[in-house]
Amino acid sequence: MFSFLAPRPRALLCGGGPTRRDFLHVGALSAVGLSLPQYARAAAEGQVRPGHENRSCIMIFNLGGPSHLDLWDMKPEAPAEIRGPFKPIRTATDAFEISELLPKHAAVADRFSLVRSCHHAGAAVHDAGWQMLQTGRRFTGGIHTPHVGSVASYLLGRRTDLPPFVVLPELMGRGGGNLPNGQAGGFLGKAHDPFALMADPSKPDFRVPDLLPPDQIGMARLERRRSMRSIVEQAADEFEASEDARLLDENFQTAYRLMTSTQAREAFDLSKEPTHVRERYGMNRFGQCCLLARRLVENGVRFVTVNTFLTVFDEITWDIHGSKPFTSIEGMKDIVCPMYDQAYSALLEDLVGRGMLDDTLVTTLCEFGRTPKVNPAGGRDHWPQCFSCSFAGGGVAGGRVVGASDTVGGFPAERPVGPGDIVATIFESLGLNHTSHLDGPAGRPFALTDFGTEPIRELFA
């Protein structure tokens, strides 16, 4: 992320300012989005459908890969080494049961729908799944497909001073496969990378550094920002024939507007929430990120990704291999599930109570499921051949099940759903035409989704 608090660049033009290359570097590194009149053009070209202008998406990405067999797609009649230690419970819908580990999910099950037949053909490593589930594709030929939130940023643009695409609390860390994780603008450019918070909103001293009010920034630092703005405007005038300079100028204006926006500052200010609301979400990083996601959508952000965890290496996650430093299947009961159950159910209830769920798609995705058979360490290992995801709001009907796995949860038995179908479903909710094309690398048309992928239309009312 580019910091506007940095000192002046050392490489100078003959007139004393930064070089043209430095300016372009600043533009490339800006992570707050680019404000362009994209929506009207996209609508004219058939890339967006009218009537969805108020739609937003909150994507909860469950790093580590939750065990579908122990949470969403239980097999109580299977042998013990398949079914695991937990029991299914009834929910607010007759369509499905879920694990006893998620009692608060059960109470709001009429608000979300499950897809039990997800799968992908990528490697059984975390970052391969992150890449595919967030972009719909495996990266090949050096082409990095943009995150679905970056596509929304590119086609729909911003609605307010806030960025169109935000990641909370920060971008994904290592996944072990040394692959791009897909949480970026890809070939659309850095201008459509997400704004990453880079802070823990559950901390008592939580602040967004570049959104501090002027009296906390300090007049000298604020004056430096103003001076930088003048230099950028001058450079844009000098290189007015350059598309790069024009993009830099618009990018910088957007960044400056964000930093000095009262609306943006207040949207990120969790102290404005009543204590009982914050506690309902859970006073932990994930819970407060879910609450912050609601506040951002409420203030006009089009797409928010909440990373449940940041990496599978430095903390206990859904990655339940059993052997240390990982946790076991039983470990989910006390460590991960209570936090997740509380925050997710609070988010849905809050969106319903505020009349926001109809226009806010909440999807929970993951990179893969877990092996049907419990391993000797009491855990389950990586399994991209079958897993479960969920969708709520944004035009999706609640209380439904799409697809089914086989008797041991190993493979889809009905209605297989791939990453492209999942991404197309998000596009469908946002009003984006999944059959349209983007301006791809080297100016070549690039299809939003692979040929043959379709939204999961059974989800929609």
N, C-alpha and C positions, 0 to 999 in steps of 0.2 A: 504493500500500500504506500502511496506517495504521501509524504508528510509536508504540509505547508509551513511547518515550524523549522524546517531545515535551513542552514545557512545558504547564502548565495552561491551558485555554482562557480567553480574556479576558472573554467574555460570561458573566455570572453570574446565578444565581437570587437572590432576595432573601435566601436563607439562606447565600449565599456560594459556592454550587457552580455548575457549568456549567448552561446552560439545557437544557430538554428537547430543543430543536432540536439542540444540540450533541451530546447523547447519541445522538440518532438518527443524526446524521452519523457519529459514531464507529462505530456499528453498521453503517452502510451501507458504510463504507470498509474494514471488516475483510476481509482476503483469506485467512483461514485456514479458512474453512468453518463451517458451523453444525451442531452436533450435535443431531439430532432423531431420534426413534424412527421413522424413515421406512421402514426395511426391513420391519417387521412389517405396516405398513399397505399398503405396495406389494405385498407377497406376498398379503395378503388381497384386494386389488383386482385381482389377476391381472397386475400389472405386472412381476413378477419370477417366475422359475421356480425351484423348489427344486433343490438339487444343484450350484449354481454359486457358493456363498457364498465360496469361496476364490479365485475368479477375479480377475485383475487385468489391466491393459492398459498396455503401453508403446507410445506412438505416437511414431515418429520422423518429424518433418515436415521434408521436404527443401526448404527455402526456396530459391527461384530456379527450380525446375522442371528436374530432370535430363533429359538427352536419352535418351529410351527407345531411339532408333535406335542410339545408341552404347554402351548399357549392357545393357538387358534384352530388347530386341526387334530384334535386328540383322537386316539384310537383305543378306547377303553376295552375293546374285546380282543386286542392283540396280545401276544405274549409279553411278559413283564419287561424283557429287554428291549421291546419296541415301545410299549405304552408309557414307560417311565413311572415316576412315583406319584404323580398328581392326578386328581380326578376332575372331570368336567362338571360344570354347574349350569343351571338354567339361566337364561338371560331375559331381557325385556322384550325379546322377539321369539316367536316359535320357530324361526328359521334355522337357528343354530345355537349350540352350546359352546362355551369357551372354558378355559382353565380356572380352577379355584384360586389361582394366583392373581386373577384380575377381577375382583368383585365389583369395582367401580366401573370398569368397562361393561360388565354384565348389565349394570343399571342403565347404561346409555346405549345399549346394543341396537335399539330401534333407530338410532341416529346414524349408525355407520353400517357399511356392507363389507363383507369379506370376499377376497378372491383367493381361492385355495389351490389354484392350479398354475401358479407362476413358475417359470423355469427360465434358464438361459444356458447357452452352450459355451460360455466363456470358461476360463480357468477358475479353479476353486481357490482363488486368492482374493483377499478383500478388495483391493483397489480395482481389479478387473470388474467385479460386480458393481462397485461404486460408479465406475465409468459407464457401464451399460445401463444401469437403472436410472441414472440422472440425465442421460443424453439419448437413450434408446438404441445406441450402437456401440460396437467395438471399434476403437480407433484403428484405422488401417491406412497404409499409403502415406503416412505422415499427416493425415487430416485429423484434426481434433474437433469433433462435433461439439457445438455449444450446449451448455446446460439448458434444460427446458426453461429455467428462469431467465437466462440470457436471451433466449428467443423471444420471450414475452417482453423483455426490455427493448429489444430491437424493433419488434413489430408494433408494440403498443405505446412505448415511451412512458414518460413519467406523468403523474397526475398532480403532484404537489412539489414542494421543495425537497421532499424526501426522495432517496434513490428508488428506482423501480424494482430493484432486486437486492435483497439483503440476506446475508448468512449469519446465523447466531450459533454459538457465541463467537466462533471463528472457523476458518477453513479446516477441512480434514487434514490430519497429519499423515504419518506413514501407514501403509497397509501391508507391507511386506513383499509386494510384487514389483516395486520400483516402476509403477505405471502411473500415467496421469489419471487423477481421480474423477475428472469430468466436472469438477465444481468451478468452472470458468467459462469465459465467453468464447473460447475456441477460435475458430476462423472468423467469427464476427468481430474480434478484436478486444483489446483490454478495456475499451470504453464500456463494454457490456459484461465485464467481470462483476461479480457481486460486491457490494459494500460489506466488508467483514467487520464485525463489531470489535473483535480483539480485546474483549474484557468479559469478566464474569459478573452478570447482573445480580447475582445473589450476595455479592460482597457489600458490606456496609458503606464502603467508600466508592461504590460503582459510579464511574463517570465515563462519558465518551470523550476522549481528549480533544478531538477537533470540533466538538460542539459545546465547549465551555463558553459561558457568557463573557463579554469583553472585560469585565472587571477581574475575572479569574485568568484570562489569557494574559493580561498585562498589555499596557498600551504599546510598548516597544514591539512586542510580537505581533500585535494586531496591525501596527503601522507597517511592519515588514510584509504582511499579507497584502495590504493595500498597495504597497510599492510593487510587489510581484505582479499584482493584477495590472498595474499600469504598464509594466514592462511587457507582459504578455499581449496587451492590447496594441502596444507599439509594434511588437513583432508581427502581429497579425496584419497590421496595416502595411508593413514593409514587404511582407510576403503574401499580399492579398490575392495573388494569382494562384497560390499554392493551396491545394485541398488540405494538406497536412496542417498548414497554419490555421485554416478555418476551423478544422476539427479541434485543434489545440485550444483556440480561443473559446469555442463553445463549451469544451470540456472544463476549462478553467472557470468560466463563468458559473457553470453548474456546481463545481466544487465550492466556489466562494459563496454561492447562494446557500448551499447546505450548511456551511460553517457558521454563517451569520443569521440563520433562520430561527426565529422563535418557535415556529411550528415544529421543526425538526428537533430542537432541543427539548421541547415539552413531550414530544412523542416518545423519546427515549428515557424520560424521567419517571422511573417507577415509584418515586416517592409520592406521586400524585394518586397512586392507587391506595384504597383503604387497606388497612392491615389485614382484615379478615379475607379480602380478596387475594392478597399475596400469599397468605397462609393456606388458602384453599388450593392454590397451585403447587404449594410446597416451597419451603425456603431453601432450595438447593438450585444448582446451576440450571438443570434441565427445566425445572418447574418455572423459574423466573424467565427463562428464555421463551417458554410457551406463552407466558403472560405478555412478554414484550412483543412477541409475534402478533398477538391480538391487537395490541396498541398500535403497532406499525400498520397493519392492514386497515385498522380503523382510521388511520391518518393518511391513507392513500397509497401505501406501498402495494405494488401488484403481486409480488412474489417474495415469500420468506421461506428459507430453508433453515430448519432447526436440526443441528447435528446432536443426536442424543449423547454421543460421546465424541471425543476428538481423535482418538487413535486406539488401536487394540493392544498397544504395548505398555502403556503407562498407567492404566487404570482398569478396574474390573468393569467389563462390558457384557454384551450378549454372547461373547466368544467363549462358550462354556466347554472347553476341551477337558476340564476336570483336573488335569495335572497343573501344579503351580508353574508360573504365576497366575494361571487362569483359575476360574471358579468351576464348580461342578453344577450339575442340573439343580441340585438342592439349593446351591448358593443363590440362584435367582430369587428364591422365596424371600430371603432377608435383605438382599443387597440391591437388586435391580428392579424387580417388579413393583414393589410398593411405591417407589419414586415415579416410575413410568405410569402406573395405574392412576395415581393421584393427579398428575399433571394433565394427562390426555383427557380424562373425564372432565376435569375442571375446564379445559379449553372448550370442549364441545358444549358443556352447560352454559358457559359464559357467552359463547357465540349465539346460542339459542336465545338466551335471556336478553341479549342486545339486538336481536333481530338481524344478525349478521350471517347466520349459517347458510342461508339460501344463496348468498353471493360469495361465500368463502369455501373453496374446496380444501378439505383437510385430508391429506393422503399420508399414509405411513408406509415407507418403503424400506427395503433392506437389500444387501448384496447377495444373499443366499439363505437357505434354511440349514438344518442340521441333519446329520446322518440318522436314518431310521433306527439303527441299532445303537444302544448305549455302549460306549467304549469301556475298556477295563478300568479306566481312571474315574468312571462315574460321570462322564461328560458325553457330549456329542460333537462330532467334527463337521467340517465344511461340506455343504451339499447343495450345489446350484441346480440340481435336477428337479427339485420341487420345494416351494416355499409359499408363504401367504403374505398378502398385503391388504390394506384396507383403504376405503374411501368414504368420506362423509361430506355433506353439504355441496354447494356449488352445482346444484342440479341433479346430484346423485340421490337416489332413493335409499333410505336406511333400512336395516333389517333384512338384507338379502345376502345370498351366497351365490357366487359365480364359480363354476368349475368344481372339480373334486379330485382328490388324490386317490391312489390305489389303497389297498387294505393296510399297508404299512407306511403310508406317507412318503413313498420313495419316488414316485413319478406321477405326473398328471394322468388321470383316468378319464376325465371329461373336460372339455373346453380349455385346452392348453393356452396359456397367456404368456407372451414374451415381453421383453423390455420395450420393444417398439409399440406394442399394444398399450402398455401402461403409460408411456409418454403421450401417445395419441389420445388417451383418455383425459389427460391433463389439458392438452390442447383443446379438446372438445369442450371441456368445462369453461375454459377461458375464452371460448369463441374463436379460436384459431383454426383455420382450415388445414387439417393435417396432410391433405393431398397437394398443397401448394409448395412452392420452392423459395429458397433464399438465394441471395447472391453469394455463391460459394467461393472457394479459393480460385484465383486467377480469373475471376469473373464468371465462372461456370455455374449454371443453376445447380442447386443442391436441394434435394427433396427433404422436407421436414421429417418424414418418416420413411423407413424402408418400404419398398414395393410389397404390397400384400398385408401390411399392418393396418389394423383398424381399432378405433376406440372400443372399449368394452361396453357396448351399447346396452347390455342387460342391466347395467348399473343405473341408467338414467330413467327418471320417472316418466 
